């Protein structure tokens, strides 16, 4: 009567990361360690390195976004001049279909390059003839306020998290694919070895 056998669990998954590194570089001299175990350790070491690289890239991406947006905000603030404008018409919604719910009103202002007019953002319910502050560029055209530091930090953090998530997803997919292939190799190797050992072990001829 033949005896069914199942392949042993891979000891590679019960080893610390340091042990995986030692095994992957051939410094683990355990006689029970198979070549396939070293390949598994190399795979896990590679995953750890990829996650480390992903973390570094996430920090770099966050710093780059923060730096770029900070420079843009500083540049805008340097060339933005706040003057007092007077509304010449009632406040109204501008392009509400696009989600812009802040009211704007027609207004006139005086600036060194000459008088100007246009639609400027105003508080809700602003009446005609109200004095409101408006930011102008060097050329006298209305410009928005520089991006707040809080939003810049939020963008940088989200960029870093997005980078980690994307690279982590790729790393996980690569690990799962490689592990399945190695599992199939382990099964074939175990079945071949069992075919040679089982007859003598079970007494079957």
C-alpha positions as CSV (number, residue, x, y, z in Angstrom):
1,X,0.0,0.0,0.0
2,X,1.4,3.4,-1.0
3,X,1.6,6.2,1.5
4,X,0.6,9.7,0.4
5,X,3.0,12.4,1.3
6,X,2.7,16.2,1.2
7,X,5.7,18.5,0.6
8,X,7.0,20.1,3.8
9,X,6.4,23.7,4.5
10,X,9.1,26.1,3.4
11,X,11.2,27.0,6.4
12,X,12.1,30.2,4.5
13,X,8.9,31.8,5.8
14,X,9.8,31.1,9.5
15,X,13.1,33.0,9.2
16,X,13.9,36.5,10.1
17,X,14.8,39.0,7.5
18,X,18.4,38.9,8.6
19,X,18.3,35.1,8.2
20,X,16.9,35.5,4.7
21,X,19.7,37.8,3.7
22,X,22.3,35.4,5.1
23,X,20.7,32.5,3.3
24,X,20.4,34.4,0.0
25,X,24.1,35.3,-0.1
26,X,25.1,31.8,0.8
27,X,26.2,32.4,4.4
28,X,23.6,30.0,5.9
29,X,25.4,26.6,6.2
30,X,22.4,24.7,7.6
31,X,22.6,21.2,6.0
32,X,18.8,21.1,5.7
33,X,18.7,24.2,3.6
34,X,17.9,23.4,0.0
35,X,18.8,25.4,-3.1
36,X,15.2,26.3,-3.5
37,X,15.1,27.7,0.0
38,X,18.0,30.0,-0.9
39,X,15.9,31.2,-3.9
40,X,13.0,31.9,-1.7
41,X,15.2,33.9,0.6
42,X,16.6,35.8,-2.3
43,X,13.0,36.6,-3.3
44,X,12.0,37.9,0.1
45,X,15.3,39.9,0.3
46,X,14.5,41.4,-3.0
47,X,11.0,42.4,-1.8
48,X,12.4,44.0,1.3
49,X,14.9,46.0,-0.9
50,X,12.1,47.1,-3.3
51,X,9.9,48.3,-0.4
52,X,12.9,50.2,1.0
53,X,13.4,51.8,-2.4
54,X,9.7,52.6,-2.6
55,X,9.9,54.4,0.7
56,X,12.9,56.4,-0.4
57,X,11.2,57.3,-3.7
58,X,8.0,58.3,-1.8
59,X,10.0,60.7,0.4
60,X,11.8,62.1,-2.7
61,X,8.5,62.6,-4.5
62,X,6.9,64.3,-1.5
63,X,9.9,66.6,-1.1
64,X,9.9,67.5,-4.8
65,X,6.1,68.3,-4.8
66,X,6.5,70.4,-1.6
67,X,9.5,72.3,-3.0
68,X,7.8,73.0,-6.4
69,X,4.6,74.2,-4.9
70,X,6.4,76.3,-2.3
71,X,8.5,78.0,-5.0
72,X,5.3,78.7,-7.0
73,X,3.5,80.1,-4.0
74,X,6.6,82.3,-3.1
75,X,6.9,83.5,-6.8
76,X,3.1,84.3,-6.9
77,X,3.3,86.2,-3.5
78,X,6.3,88.2,-4.7
79,X,4.4,89.5,-7.7
80,X,0.9,89.8,-6.1
81,X,-0.3,93.2,-4.9
82,X,-3.4,93.7,-2.9
83,X,-5.5,96.8,-3.6
84,X,-8.9,97.9,-2.7
85,X,-11.7,97.5,-5.3
86,X,-15.2,98.8,-5.3
87,X,-18.0,96.5,-6.5
88,X,-20.1,98.0,-9.4
89,X,-22.8,95.3,-9.6
90,X,-24.5,92.5,-7.6
91,X,-22.6,89.4,-6.6
92,X,-23.4,86.3,-8.6
93,X,-22.2,82.7,-9.0
94,X,-19.6,82.2,-11.6
95,X,-19.7,78.8,-13.5
96,X,-21.7,77.0,-10.7
97,X,-21.8,73.8,-12.9
98,X,-18.1,73.3,-12.4
99,X,-18.5,73.3,-8.6
100,X,-17.4,76.9,-8.0
101,X,-19.8,78.1,-5.4
102,X,-18.1,81.3,-4.3
103,X,-19.8,84.5,-5.4
104,X,-18.1,87.0,-7.7
105,X,-19.0,90.6,-8.5
106,X,-18.0,93.2,-11.1
107,X,-15.6,95.7,-9.6
108,X,-13.3,98.6,-10.5
109,X,-9.9,99.4,-9.0
110,X,-7.0,101.8,-9.4
111,X,-3.4,100.5,-9.9
112,X,-0.2,102.2,-10.9
113,X,-0.5,100.8,-14.4
114,X,-3.9,102.4,-14.7
115,X,-7.5,101.7,-13.7
116,X,-8.9,98.2,-14.1
117,X,-12.1,96.3,-13.9
118,X,-13.3,92.7,-13.8
119,X,-15.0,90.0,-11.8
120,X,-13.5,89.4,-8.3
121,X,-14.4,87.0,-5.6
122,X,-16.5,88.5,-2.8
123,X,-18.2,87.3,0.4
124,X,-21.8,86.0,0.0
125,X,-24.3,88.8,-0.2
126,X,-21.9,91.6,-1.0
127,X,-23.9,94.6,-2.1
128,X,-23.0,97.2,-4.8
129,X,-20.5,99.8,-3.8
130,X,-18.7,97.6,-1.3
131,X,-15.0,98.0,-0.9
132,X,-13.3,94.6,-1.2
133,X,-9.6,93.6,-1.4
134,X,-8.4,92.1,-4.7
135,X,-5.0,90.7,-5.6
136,X,-3.4,92.0,-8.8
137,X,-0.4,90.8,-10.8
138,X,2.4,93.2,-11.8
139,X,0.4,93.8,-15.0
140,X,-2.7,94.8,-13.0
141,X,-4.7,91.6,-13.7
142,X,-6.6,89.8,-10.9
143,X,-4.8,86.8,-9.5
144,X,-5.7,84.3,-6.8
145,X,-4.0,84.0,-3.4
146,X,-0.9,81.8,-3.1
147,X,-1.6,78.2,-2.2
148,X,-1.8,77.9,1.6
149,X,1.1,75.9,3.3
150,X,-1.4,73.4,4.7
151,X,-2.6,72.4,1.3
152,X,1.0,72.2,0.0
153,X,1.9,69.9,2.8
154,X,-1.3,67.8,2.2
155,X,-0.4,67.5,-1.5
156,X,3.1,66.4,-0.6
157,X,1.9,63.8,1.9
158,X,-0.7,62.4,-0.6
159,X,2.0,62.2,-3.3
160,X,4.2,60.2,-1.0
161,X,1.4,57.9,0.1
162,X,0.4,57.4,-3.5
163,X,3.9,56.6,-4.5
164,X,4.3,54.0,-1.8
165,X,0.9,52.5,-2.6
166,X,1.6,52.2,-6.3
167,X,5.1,50.7,-5.9
168,X,3.9,48.5,-3.1
169,X,1.1,47.1,-5.4
170,X,3.7,46.4,-8.1
171,X,6.0,44.7,-5.6
172,X,3.2,42.5,-4.2
173,X,2.2,41.4,-7.7
174,X,5.8,40.5,-8.6
175,X,6.2,38.6,-5.3
176,X,3.0,36.6,-5.7
177,X,3.9,35.7,-9.3
178,X,7.5,34.6,-8.4
179,X,6.3,32.7,-5.3
180,X,3.7,30.7,-7.3
181,X,6.4,29.7,-9.8
182,X,8.8,28.7,-7.0
183,X,5.9,26.7,-5.3
184,X,5.3,24.8,-8.5
185,X,9.1,24.0,-8.8
186,X,9.1,22.9,-5.2
187,X,6.1,20.5,-5.8
188,X,7.7,19.0,-8.9
189,X,11.0,18.5,-7.0
190,X,9.3,17.0,-4.0
191,X,7.2,14.6,-6.2
192,X,10.3,13.5,-8.0
193,X,12.2,12.8,-4.8
194,X,9.3,11.0,-3.3
195,X,9.0,8.7,-6.3
196,X,12.6,7.5,-5.5
197,X,12.2,7.3,-1.7
198,X,8.7,6.0,-1.2
199,X,9.1,2.4,-2.6
200,X,11.9,1.6,-0.2
201,X,10.3,3.4,2.8
202,X,6.9,1.7,2.4
203,X,8.3,-1.7,1.3
204,X,6.5,-1.5,-2.0
205,X,8.3,-3.2,-4.9
